[in-house]
Amino acid sequence: MSNGGNMYVSTLESCLSFLRQNDVFLMMTQRAWSRSRRSSAPSASQPSNGNSEMRLLLVEDDPMIGASVRKGLRQDGFAVDWVNDGEAAELAIGQGVYDLMLLDLGLPKKSGLAVLKSLRARGSDLPVLVVTARDAVSERISGLDAGADDYVVKPFDLDELAARIRAVLRRRAGRGDPLLRYGKLEFNPASREVRYDGAAVSLSARELALLEAFLDRPGAVLSRAQLEEKLYGWTQEVESNTVEVYIHGLRKKLGADFIRNVRGVGYMLSGPQ
Ligand code: CA
């Protein structure tokens, strides 16, 4: 692309960024309205994945990455606002409407690390997930030491990113109500401990990944492909019977009836017992 094209893209991005920032009051109003509506009359049509009310601030100067991350996270049910530089990030954070910030460290105007440091210096405990370049171990360490909750390394998988965001949000939410319960099952997101009927259950990382997928969407039928995606990152290859192997493991430890087959569709939790 020529310089003229780059300037055009950057001007367009600045305009969009300005519009997004000026939408913040509208967002706040809508959010307050939806909260008050929910508390007075719970809606049965709430999506079950629990992400719907989570508003994320995406700070990313690469137009391609920013666009695909925003699209991917929106498909995962998050509300996402996107800004392109460190100063715009600080303006946006100042509105106080975000549940989590996804922060690239290499940014124009003010570095991600400087944004994070001044955020923590002001006493904010906004959950922050930093995005670092591959092999930049020192960046990851500085990010975590400056108060980031977690990090992802470019190039990252969008499903893994969404899972890490959920994990950070769960850990933060875990302060008030640490346990996730489903029938006789208790899951502690912070310690990763599972208990069934009061007894500790030892699950492998992969079994836990599948269990979390079910607990994220209780009542939903998950296809084998959806479950296979949860296993990527844990195994190099997902073989044709991999999901069955871990489902078998979960049933062995949690009871044969805990997860049921939905013929031709996938698997679901069998209902609180
Ligand atoms: Ca960057």
Boltz pocket constraint, residues with backbone or C-beta under 6 A from the ligand:
constraints:
  - pocket:
      binder: B
      contacts: [[A, 60], [A, 61], [A, 62], [A, 104], [A, 105], [A, 106], [A, 107]]
      max_distance: 6.0
